């Protein structure tokens, strides 16, 4: 009964286009309760708060952060609050979602936004617009219905970052609905030069990331250690499990400088 009520209510929210707002790290953010993220914000008052806090613990006041797949900007707002003397570069490919991102980060002077997709190649690509913005992407993951397909510009992350001339990147967040491998391949120069901490969603599902373990291996081969975020805490990576799809990667040379990681057993590949 409750589930049916939830479905009906969310359909009403979607049809009416109603928007709610909440406070996140002292900043007001707007969201649609018709989406999965918005529903969690409405019902629980938070979304990935433990993960955000964990990420923020790796930031300094002057850190430079890149948020790839920023969606409506929840993580960007959390990062911006933690780097008052730094900057957040928020990349969101969906034109409609990008407008929501702009509204949420508009009061923040240290957030730069870019409306494009990132991949391993530069060009124009198809983009699947989902009924829930968090599931839109270059891939149709099959997790939500697709409303339409559009054509959008796509660049390598290396091209975008080098063009901005920001000097360094300290932290990288990737949430691209199964397209993680291509995005990482397009960031090879940046990862090699700046060695940022990487927070990445890697989910297999039915049609999302075709080989999550291979994506993890790709980052490890770049001189990183892999950790899984489980119940808001870090655990050394052993084998992929779709129930725990948020990963944190830290460059090998930085492990000893992070007390939290120094106490953990070194991760290993399955």
N, C-alpha and C positions, 0 to 999 in steps of 0.2 A: 504493500500500500504506500509506504513512504517513498519507495523507489519510483512508483508511478507518479506520485505527487511531484517529486523532484523533476521528472522528465517534462511534465506538463508545465511546471513553473518556469523551467529553463526555456521551453519553447515560447512561452509568453514573453520572457525577457528578450529573446532573440527577435521576435516579431515587432515588439514595441521599441527596440533599440535603447532601452533604459540603461543608464550608466550610474554606477555607484562610485564612491570614493572612500579612501581610508588613509591613515597616516602611516608612513614608512620612514623610519629614521628621521622623524621630524618634518618630513615633506609629504604633501598631499599627492596621492596618485589616484588616477581614475581607471576604472575597469568595467568590463561587461560581465555580469553574473551569468550570462548564457554560455561562457567558456568554462573549461575545466579549471583554469587558473583563477578566473573570476569567481567561480562558485566556491572554491576553497577560501578565497579572501572573504567572501560574504559569510560563509558558515563558520570558518575557523579563525578568521581575522589575520591569517598569515599564509605564506607560501614559501617553502624551502628556507625557512628562517635559520635553521641550524646550519644548513649548507652556506648560506650567506655569511653567517658569523665566522664559519671556518675559513672561508675565502678572505674575509676582511682581516683575519689574523695574519695573513701573509702580506698585507699592504702597509706601506709607510705613508705618511702625510703627503709626500711628493711623488708617489708612484704613478706610473702611466699604465692604464688598463685598456685592453681591447675587448669589447663585448660583442661577439659574433653570434647573430641570432638573438638580438636584444628583445624582440617581441615588444611588449608595451613598456618595457624599461624598468621592471622591478629590480633586477640585479644592477642595472646601471645606476639607479638611485642609491642603492646600498653601497656600491663602490664609490660613487661621487662623494658621499658623506664621509667616507673613510680616507679620501685623498684630497683634502681641501686645498693643498698646494700643488696637486698633480692634475691629471686629466683622465677622462674616460672617453674612449672612442667607441660609439655605439653603432653597430652595423645591422640594419634590418632590411631584408629584401622586399617584403610585401608593401606595396604602396599604401594600402588602407591601414595596415598595422603601424606603418611608419608615422602616419598622422597622429595615432594614439601615443606613440613613443614621444613625438615632439611635444605634445601637450603635457606629458608627465615630467619631462626633463627641462621644459622651457625656463623654469625659475632657477635652474642650476647653471652657474656660469662656467663650470669646468667640464661640461659634457658636450662633445662634438658628435653629430649624427650624420650617418651616410646611408642613403637608400640604394642598395645594390646587393647582389648575391656574391659570395666568394666561392671559388672552386680552384681546381688545379690548372684551369685554362681561362683565358680572357675571350669574351665574345658575348653573344646574346643567347639566352637559354629559356626553355619552357619552365614555368613556375606554376605549381598546383596550389590553388587557393582553396583552403579547406573551410568547412562550416565552423571550425574552431581554429582561430588564428594561430594557436600554438602548434598546430599540426600541418600548417602550410609549409611548402618547401619545394626544392627542385625534384624531390622524389615523392611519389604517391605511396605513403607507407601503409595505406589500407586501414589506418586506425580511425579515421573519420571520413565522412562523405566529402567529395570534392565538388565545389560549386562551379568552378570554371578553371580554365588554363589561360595564362597570360604570358607575354614575352617580356623579359626584364634584362637589364645589363648585368654582366657577370665579369669579375676580375679575379686575379690571384691576390691573395692577401699580401704577398710581397710587393706587388705593384702598388696597392693602396697605401701600405705603411711607408714605403720608401717615398712616395709622392708627398706624404704629410710632413716628412722630415722632423719627426718628434724627438729624435735622438736616441731613444731607447724604449723598450716595452718590458714592463716588469711582471705583468699578469695578463693571462689570456683566457677568456671564457668562450667555449664553443658549444652551441646548442643548435644543431642544424638538421635534425630529423633524418638521421641515417646517412647523411652526406659527409660524415666526419673525416673519412680517409682522404677524400678529394680536397677538402679545406686544409687539412694538415699538409698535404703534398704541396699546396700552393703557398705555404708559409715556411718552407724549408730554410730560406735565407734568414728570415727574421728569427726563427727558433735557433738556428746555428749561431747567429750573432749575439742575440740578447739573452737567451736561455731563460725565458719567462717561466713562472709557475703556470701550469695549464689545468684549468678546471673544465672537464669535458663530459657531456652526456653521451653515452654509448649504449644504444639499445638495439637488440636484434629484432625481437618481435617476429611478425610474419614477413614483412617487406621493408623493414627499416635498414639497419646496418647488416649487410649480408654476412659479415665475418667480424664480430666484435673483437675476438681474440687477436686477429691480424691487425686491427687498428691499434690495440694496446701495444702489440709487438712493434709496430711502426714507430711509436713514440719512444719506447724503451731502447730501440736501436739507435736513437738519436742521443743517447746518453742520459736517459731519465729513469727514475724509479716510479713505479705505478702503485697507487693506493686507491682503494674503494671506499666510498663514503657510505657507511652503514649505520643507521640510526644516529646520524649526526656526528659520527666519529670515524676516524681513519683506520683502515685495516690494510695490511700489505696485500697486494693483488696475488691471488693464487689461480683462480679460474673465473671466467665470466659467468655471471648470474643475472638475468634480466630483472630480477627483483631489486638489484642494487646497481643502478645504471649511471650513477654520478661518480666520476673518477677525478683524482687529483694526481698530476704528474709533477715531480720536482727533479731538477737537474742533479745528477750525481754529486757534482762539486758543491752543491748547496745543502746537502742533507745534514752535514755536521753543524751547520749554522742555525738549524731549526730544532730546538730542544724537543718539541713534540715528536718529530720524526726520528730523532736519534735514539729514542727509547723503544721504537718499534722494531720488530724483527724484519730484516731486509726482505723485500718482496721477491717472489720467484715466479717464473712462467710455469704454467701447467704442462 
